[in-house]
Amino acid sequence: MNLMNMITKMRSLLIVLTLIGLTSCKTSQLNNASGLEIGTIKVAILYPNGEDATFDMDYYEEKHMPMVAGFIGDNLKFYEIDKGLAGRTPEDEVPFVAIGYFYVSDLAQYNAAIGQNIDAILGDFKNYTNIRPVVQISEIKQLRPAIAK
């Protein structure tokens, strides 16, 4: 085998190994970062849309949610923020301007952390919204991967 063929094969092997490595790293990050498992508590904070509703998404993302996450502490697995784009169809009004989610391990610990900091949490609302949120606390009962077609 000549040197040029050997270099070409080495480059091909290096590219394949790099792609495999990157793919496995990304997959592992996604699987481990979420921490989702059956029994995880999901707290959804829904901000209903309305005629005079105001909502400062930047403040919510950069200040409010990180503040509350800090109060929850080690009990928090992760949090998410959704920005409403449309309703059932693109022509329908968005039912919720935003939804925040906290995923926690223990409901009693979550309630204690929120209870101890409720004044700071409620007092911060005026900085980003005039909407009274709806809160739903759920337990994740089932996790299933998407079915490949």
N, C-alpha and C positions, 0 to 999 in steps of 0.2 A: 504494500500500500504506500502510495507516495505521500509526501508531507501535506500537500494541498487537500487531498481527500481526508486525511486524518484531522486537519484543522476544521474542515467543513463538518465532519461528524461530531467533533467536540463542541463546536458552536451549536449545532442542532440539539445535542444532548443537554447542554447548558440552558438553552431556551426552554426545553421541555421541563427540566428540573425546576427552573425559576417559576414557570407557570404553575406547576404542581404545588410548589412551596407557597406562592402567593394565594392560590385558591384555598389551600388548607388553612392558612392563617386567617383569611377572611371568614371562612366558614366557622372556624373555631371561635373567632371574636363574636360573631353573631350568636352562636349557641350559648356562649358563656356570659356575654354582656347582658342578655335579657333577663336571666335568672327566672324565667317563667317556669312554673311547675304547678301541678294540680295542688290546690289549697292556698295558693298565693291570693292575697287580698288586693282587690283593685278598687281604688277610690276614684270615681269620675266626678269632676266638677264641671257642670255644663252651664254655659252662659247663653241663655235664650236670646234670640234676636227680637227686636221690638222697634216700634216707630222712632223712639228717641234714644235708642241704645247707643252708648259710646264704649269703645274698648281700645286701649293702647297696647297693641300686641308686643311692641318692643319692650315696654316696661314690664309686662307680664313675663316675657321670656328672660329678660336680663336681671330683674329685681325680685318680683313677687315669688315666682316658682322656686328660684334658688333659695330665697329666704325660708320658705316653708319646708323645702327639702332639708335645709340645715336643722330646722326644729325636729324633724322626724329622725334624723341621725342614721345610725347603723341599721335600723329597722327597714329603711328604704332600700329596695332592690334597684329601682330606677324610676324615672318619671318621663312622661311624654306630654307634648302640647300639640293639639290640632287646631288649625285655623279653618273655619268653615268657608267653603267655596260655593256650594250650591245645595239645593234641596234634592228631592227625588229625581227631578229632571233639571237640566241646566237653566230652564226658565223659572223654576220655583225659587222663592226666596230661601236663603239659608236658614234653617231652623235654629241653629246655634252659631254664634259668631266665633266661639272658641270652646274647646273642651280641654281641661287639664286632667291628667291621670297620674296617680301615685300608686306604685306597686309595692306592697309591704308584706313582711312575713307575719306580723302579729297585730291583730286588730286592737287588742287592749293597749299595747304600747303606742300604736298610732293615736288612739283616742286620748291617751294620757299626754302625749306630746302636743297635740292640737289644743287640748284643754288648757294646758299650762301657758300656751302662747296665743290664745284666741283673741285677746285684745290687739296684739300686734298684727295678726292676720286680718282681722276685720277692719282695723284702722288703716290698713294699707289699700283697701279697696278703692278709696277715693282717688288714689294715685293713678289708677288705670281703667276704672269702669264705673258706670252708674247702674249696672245690672246686678240684680240679686241672683246669685247662682243657685242651681239645683244640684244637690249632691246625692250620688248613689254609691253605696258600698256593696261590692259583690265579692263572691269567692269564685275563683277560677275552678271550674269543675271538669273541664275537658280541654285537652290540647291535641290537635291533630295536624299533621303536615298536609299541605296541599296535595291533591292527587294529581300525579303527572298524567298528561294526556298523550 
